[in-house]
Amino acid sequence: MFHLVFASTLVESVGFGLVTASILAIAAVGFTLQFGVSNMLNLAYGDIMTAAAFGAYEVNKAGAPLWVSFIAGMATGAVTSVLLHRYIYRPFVRRGTQLVGLVIVALSAAVIIQNALLAGFGATFFTLKLPHTSTVHVAGATLTVLQLVIIGIAVAAMLAVDAMLRRTRLGKAMRATSGNPALARACGINTNRVVDTAWLIAGGLCGLAGVLLVLNTASFESTTGSDFLVITIAAAMLGGVGQAYGAMIGAVVLGVVTEVAAAYTRSSFKEVIAFAVLVIIVLIRPQGMFGQPVTALTMNKEVVN
């Protein structure tokens, strides 16, 4: 009997872990894409996720279909990210602001966005209006149709990112800008435009992750995205900062491991477990599973003309 209960709990937690990993993969890829092309740690990323969730909420409250709410959330994340980078982060970099200063600027931007949302919507919980969904048994795990949709959206998003990076001129320009911005400019690539486009796409992923997150958690508030930022950064670092494919794998590892561990301990231990896994990996391979060594100098290098 004990073995059956243990196995059943394991299967269920792996299923929930795949749902968490799906949301985490979208968020981590967007985060690491921004860092990869601009070497900027966008610590306001989680709060942009929340802003996107509120954008989707407003559209959803007006009676629009759920898929329109997805578009509204992605648009909110994309526009906010580009404006934040172009008019706040980039001017500070051009003035020669060092790494610590940029971190303070990013934290300040996060606080501003979070408090603006708090002032505009209040300190309460919000819920999206969702259609009734049934449950489905998949390989012994019981998931809702909505959770399966979340996994499907994540798979489609990751395939789209892979196709963009590997098969398009924009993807090649992003990889060139990330690898050697000076050489990319010498080859005629408009690195500023590439960076803006990368932040637009990454912001869209951020917005999508924010909407999926609040769909999965049922309710949200002004701090929901910032709470999720911790594990997002952990997934990005686990895979290798700036490595989109590493972020995908790091998200799967953390998503499944944390849910399985939480099933046998306490759900409040999720972040502790996530960082324990991260610490072990970093001790073995400091640059992450697929990344290159990162220093303070390389982190402070911005792609500007």
BAMI-756361 format. One line per field, with one value per residue (C-alpha): residue in one letter; x, y, z. Coordinates in Angstrom, 1 decimal, decimal comma. Example, Ala and Ser with C-alpha at 12.3 -4.5 7.8 and 13.67 -1.06 7.14 Angstrom:
BEGIN
rest <- (a / s)
x <- (12,3 / 13,7)
y <- (-4,5 / -1,1)
z <- (7,8 / 7,1)
END
This chain:
BEGIN
rest <- (m / f / h / l / v / f / a / s / t / l / v / e / s / v / g / f / g / l / v / t / a / s / i / l / a / i / a / a / v / g / f / t / l / q / f / g / v / s / n / m / l / n / l / a / y / g / d / i / m / t / a / a / a / f / g / a / y / e / v / n / k / a / g / a / p / l / w / v / s / f / i / a / g / m / a / t / g / a / v / t / s / v / l / l / h / r / y / i / y / r / p / f / v / r / r / g / t / q / l / v / g / l / v / i / v / a / l / s / a / a / v / i / i / q / n / a / l / l / a / g / f / g / a / t / f / f / t / l / k / l / p / h / t / s / t / v / h / v / a / g / a / t / l / t / v / l / q / l / v / i / i / g / i / a / v / a / a / m / l / a / v / d / a / m / l / r / r / t / r / l / g / k / a / m / r / a / t / s / g / n / p / a / l / a / r / a / c / g / i / n / t / n / r / v / v / d / t / a / w / l / i / a / g / g / l / c / g / l / a / g / v / l / l / v / l / n / t / a / s / f / e / s / t / t / g / s / d / f / l / v / i / t / i / a / a / a / m / l / g / g / v / g / q / a / y / g / a / m / i / g / a / v / v / l / g / v / v / t / e / v / a / a / a / y / t / r / s / s / f / k / e / v / i / a / f / a / v / l / v / i / i / v / l / i / r / p / q / g / m / f / g / q / p / v / t / a / l / t / m / n / k / e / v / v / n)
x <- (0,0 / 2,8 / 4,5 / 1,3 / 0,7 / 4,3 / 4,2 / 0,9 / 2,2 / 5,3 / 3,3 / 1,0 / 3,8 / 5,7 / 2,6 / 2,3 / 6,0 / 5,6 / 3,0 / 5,2 / 8,2 / 6,2 / 5,5 / 9,0 / 10,5 / 8,7 / 9,7 / 13,3 / 13,9 / 12,6 / 14,8 / 17,9 / 17,2 / 17,2 / 20,5 / 22,0 / 21,7 / 22,3 / 24,1 / 21,4 / 19,9 / 16,3 / 15,3 / 11,9 / 11,1 / 8,8 / 6,8 / 6,4 / 4,8 / 2,4 / 1,6 / 0,9 / -1,4 / -3,3 / -3,5 / -5,0 / -7,3 / -8,7 / -9,5 / -10,9 / -13,1 / -14,5 / -15,8 / -13,2 / -12,3 / -9,4 / -7,2 / -7,6 / -6,5 / -3,3 / -2,6 / -3,3 / -0,9 / 1,8 / 1,4 / 1,6 / 4,8 / 6,4 / 5,7 / 6,7 / 10,0 / 11,0 / 10,1 / 11,9 / 15,1 / 15,1 / 14,3 / 15,6 / 18,3 / 20,1 / 20,6 / 22,2 / 24,5 / 25,5 / 26,5 / 28,9 / 26,9 / 28,7 / 27,2 / 26,2 / 24,5 / 22,6 / 21,4 / 20,1 / 18,3 / 16,7 / 15,5 / 14,2 / 12,3 / 10,8 / 9,7 / 8,1 / 6,1 / 5,0 / 3,8 / 2,1 / 0,1 / -0,6 / -1,8 / -3,9 / -5,5 / -5,3 / -4,0 / -6,4 / -6,5 / -7,8 / -9,1 / -9,5 / -12,9 / -12,2 / -14,4 / -15,3 / -12,6 / -12,7 / -9,9 / -7,9 / -5,9 / -2,5 / 0,0 / -1,5 / -1,5 / -4,7 / -4,5 / -7,1 / -7,6 / -6,3 / -3,1 / -2,6 / -3,3 / -0,5 / 1,9 / 0,9 / 1,4 / 4,8 / 5,9 / 4,7 / 6,5 / 9,7 / 9,6 / 8,9 / 11,9 / 14,1 / 13,0 / 13,6 / 17,1 / 18,2 / 16,4 / 15,8 / 18,1 / 16,9 / 17,9 / 21,4 / 21,7 / 20,8 / 23,3 / 26,0 / 25,1 / 25,2 / 28,6 / 30,5 / 28,6 / 31,5 / 32,1 / 28,3 / 28,3 / 31,3 / 29,4 / 26,6 / 24,2 / 22,1 / 22,7 / 20,4 / 17,5 / 18,4 / 18,4 / 15,1 / 13,6 / 15,0 / 13,5 / 10,2 / 10,1 / 11,4 / 8,8 / 6,1 / 7,3 / 7,4 / 3,8 / 2,7 / 4,4 / 2,6 / -0,8 / -0,1 / 1,1 / -2,1 / -4,2 / -2,4 / -2,5 / -6,2 / -5,7 / -3,0 / -1,9 / 0,6 / 3,5 / 2,8 / 5,3 / 8,1 / 7,7 / 8,1 / 11,2 / 13,4 / 12,9 / 13,0 / 16,5 / 17,5 / 16,3 / 18,2 / 21,4 / 21,1 / 21,0 / 23,7 / 23,0 / 22,3 / 21,7 / 18,1 / 18,3 / 19,9 / 17,1 / 14,5 / 16,3 / 16,9 / 13,2 / 12,3 / 14,8 / 13,7 / 10,0 / 9,9 / 12,4 / 10,6 / 7,1 / 8,3 / 10,2 / 7,3 / 5,0 / 7,0 / 7,9 / 6,1 / 5,2 / 6,9 / 10,2 / 10,0 / 12,3 / 14,7 / 14,9 / 15,3 / 18,3 / 19,8 / 19,7 / 21,2 / 24,0 / 24,9 / 25,1 / 27,1 / 29,6 / 30,2 / 29,9 / 30,0 / 28,8 / 25,7 / 25,0 / 25,4 / 26,8 / 30,2 / 31,9 / 30,4 / 32,3 / 31,4 / 33,0 / 31,1 / 27,9 / 28,3 / 29,0 / 26,0 / 25,3 / 25,1 / 26,5)
y <- (0,0 / 2,4 / 1,8 / 2,5 / 5,8 / 6,8 / 6,0 / 7,8 / 10,9 / 10,9 / 10,7 / 13,4 / 15,7 / 15,1 / 16,2 / 19,4 / 19,9 / 19,8 / 22,5 / 24,7 / 24,0 / 25,1 / 28,5 / 28,7 / 27,9 / 30,7 / 33,2 / 32,0 / 32,1 / 35,7 / 36,7 / 35,1 / 36,4 / 40,0 / 39,3 / 37,5 / 40,4 / 43,3 / 42,0 / 43,7 / 41,9 / 43,1 / 42,7 / 44,3 / 41,3 / 39,7 / 43,0 / 43,2 / 39,7 / 41,1 / 44,1 / 41,8 / 39,8 / 42,9 / 43,9 / 40,5 / 40,9 / 44,2 / 42,7 / 39,6 / 41,6 / 43,5 / 40,1 / 39,4 / 35,7 / 34,2 / 34,2 / 37,9 / 38,2 / 36,3 / 38,8 / 41,8 / 40,3 / 39,7 / 43,2 / 44,7 / 42,8 / 43,6 / 47,3 / 47,8 / 45,9 / 48,0 / 51,3 / 50,3 / 49,3 / 52,2 / 55,1 / 53,9 / 51,2 / 52,3 / 56,0 / 54,9 / 52,5 / 55,3 / 57,4 / 54,7 / 53,5 / 50,5 / 47,1 / 48,0 / 51,1 / 49,2 / 46,7 / 49,6 / 51,1 / 47,8 / 47,3 / 50,8 / 50,2 / 47,0 / 48,9 / 51,7 / 49,2 / 47,2 / 50,2 / 51,7 / 48,4 / 48,5 / 52,1 / 51,4 / 48,1 / 48,0 / 45,4 / 42,6 / 39,4 / 39,2 / 36,3 / 35,8 / 34,5 / 31,1 / 28,6 / 25,5 / 22,8 / 19,1 / 16,9 / 14,4 / 11,4 / 11,4 / 8,6 / 8,3 / 12,0 / 14,0 / 17,4 / 19,9 / 20,7 / 24,2 / 22,8 / 20,7 / 23,9 / 25,6 / 22,8 / 23,0 / 26,8 / 26,4 / 23,8 / 25,9 / 29,0 / 27,1 / 25,7 / 29,2 / 30,6 / 27,8 / 28,4 / 32,2 / 31,8 / 29,1 / 29,9 / 33,6 / 36,6 / 38,2 / 35,2 / 35,2 / 38,9 / 38,3 / 35,5 / 37,7 / 40,7 / 38,5 / 36,9 / 40,0 / 43,3 / 45,2 / 42,7 / 42,6 / 46,4 / 46,1 / 43,6 / 46,2 / 44,9 / 47,6 / 46,3 / 48,9 / 47,7 / 44,1 / 44,7 / 46,6 / 43,7 / 41,1 / 43,0 / 43,2 / 39,5 / 38,7 / 41,1 / 39,2 / 35,9 / 37,7 / 38,7 / 35,3 / 33,7 / 36,2 / 35,3 / 31,6 / 32,0 / 33,6 / 31,1 / 28,3 / 29,9 / 30,9 / 34,3 / 36,9 / 40,2 / 43,0 / 40,9 / 37,6 / 38,1 / 39,4 / 36,3 / 34,1 / 36,1 / 34,2 / 30,8 / 32,3 / 33,7 / 30,3 / 28,5 / 30,9 / 30,6 / 26,8 / 26,5 / 29,2 / 32,9 / 34,1 / 30,6 / 30,2 / 26,5 / 26,1 / 28,1 / 25,7 / 22,7 / 24,5 / 25,3 / 21,6 / 20,5 / 23,0 / 22,7 / 18,9 / 18,7 / 21,4 / 20,0 / 16,4 / 17,6 / 19,7 / 16,7 / 14,9 / 17,9 / 21,3 / 23,6 / 26,5 / 24,7 / 25,1 / 28,1 / 26,5 / 23,4 / 25,3 / 27,2 / 24,1 / 22,5 / 25,6 / 25,7 / 22,1 / 22,7 / 25,9 / 24,2 / 21,6 / 23,9 / 27,6 / 28,9 / 26,7 / 23,7 / 25,3 / 28,8 / 30,5 / 32,0 / 35,4 / 38,2 / 41,7 / 43,2 / 41,2 / 41,7 / 45,5 / 45,5 / 47,0 / 46,9 / 50,6 / 52,7)
z <- (0,0 / 0,9 / -2,4 / -4,3 / -2,5 / -2,9 / -6,7 / -7,1 / -5,3 / -7,5 / -10,7 / -9,7 / -8,6 / -11,8 / -13,7 / -11,7 / -12,1 / -15,9 / -15,7 / -13,4 / -15,7 / -18,7 / -17,2 / -15,9 / -19,2 / -21,0 / -18,2 / -18,0 / -21,8 / -22,0 / -19,0 / -20,4 / -24,0 / -22,6 / -20,8 / -23,7 / -26,2 / -23,8 / -20,7 / -18,5 / -15,5 / -15,7 / -12,1 / -12,9 / -15,0 / -12,4 / -12,0 / -15,7 / -15,5 / -13,0 / -15,1 / -18,0 / -15,8 / -15,0 / -18,6 / -19,4 / -16,4 / -17,6 / -21,1 / -19,5 / -17,2 / -20,2 / -21,5 / -24,2 / -25,0 / -23,1 / -26,2 / -26,5 / -22,9 / -23,8 / -26,6 / -24,2 / -21,6 / -24,2 / -25,6 / -22,2 / -21,4 / -24,8 / -24,7 / -21,1 / -21,6 / -24,6 / -23,0 / -19,8 / -21,7 / -24,1 / -21,8 / -18,4 / -18,7 / -21,9 / -20,9 / -17,7 / -19,5 / -22,0 / -19,1 / -17,9 / -14,9 / -13,4 / -12,5 / -9,0 / -10,2 / -12,9 / -10,3 / -8,2 / -11,2 / -12,1 / -8,5 / -8,4 / -11,6 / -10,1 / -7,0 / -9,1 / -11,3 / -8,2 / -6,3 / -9,4 / -9,7 / -6,0 / -6,2 / -9,3 / -8,4 / -4,6 / -2,1 / -3,0 / -5,0 / -8,5 / -10,6 / -14,3 / -15,6 / -17,0 / -18,8 / -17,0 / -17,6 / -17,0 / -15,7 / -17,8 / -16,7 / -18,4 / -17,6 / -14,1 / -13,3 / -13,1 / -14,8 / -15,9 / -19,6 / -18,8 / -17,4 / -20,6 / -22,6 / -20,6 / -21,4 / -25,1 / -25,2 / -23,6 / -26,1 / -29,0 / -27,7 / -27,2 / -30,7 / -32,1 / -30,2 / -31,4 / -35,0 / -34,6 / -33,2 / -35,7 / -39,0 / -39,2 / -40,0 / -36,8 / -34,8 / -36,4 / -35,7 / -32,1 / -31,7 / -33,4 / -31,1 / -28,1 / -29,0 / -30,2 / -30,5 / -31,9 / -34,6 / -35,3 / -35,8 / -38,1 / -40,2 / -40,7 / -38,0 / -36,3 / -32,8 / -31,1 / -33,3 / -32,6 / -28,9 / -29,0 / -31,0 / -28,6 / -25,6 / -27,5 / -28,0 / -24,5 / -23,1 / -25,0 / -23,5 / -20,1 / -20,6 / -21,7 / -18,7 / -16,4 / -17,8 / -17,6 / -14,1 / -12,8 / -14,8 / -12,9 / -9,5 / -9,9 / -8,2 / -8,1 / -6,6 / -7,2 / -5,9 / -7,7 / -10,5 / -8,3 / -6,1 / -9,2 / -10,3 / -7,8 / -9,4 / -12,9 / -12,2 / -10,7 / -13,9 / -16,1 / -14,0 / -13,9 / -17,6 / -18,1 / -18,1 / -21,6 / -23,0 / -24,2 / -24,6 / -21,2 / -19,7 / -21,1 / -19,6 / -16,3 / -16,1 / -16,6 / -14,0 / -11,4 / -12,1 / -11,7 / -8,8 / -6,7 / -7,2 / -6,5 / -3,4 / -2,2 / -2,5 / 0,2 / 2,3 / 2,4 / -0,5 / 1,3 / 0,7 / -3,1 / -3,4 / -0,9 / -2,9 / -6,2 / -4,8 / -3,3 / -6,7 / -8,2 / -5,6 / -6,3 / -10,0 / -9,6 / -7,3 / -10,0 / -13,0 / -12,0 / -15,4 / -15,4 / -17,5 / -20,9 / -20,2 / -20,4 / -17,3 / -16,5 / -14,8 / -13,5 / -16,6 / -19,1 / -17,2 / -17,5 / -21,2 / -23,1 / -26,8 / -27,7 / -30,5)
END
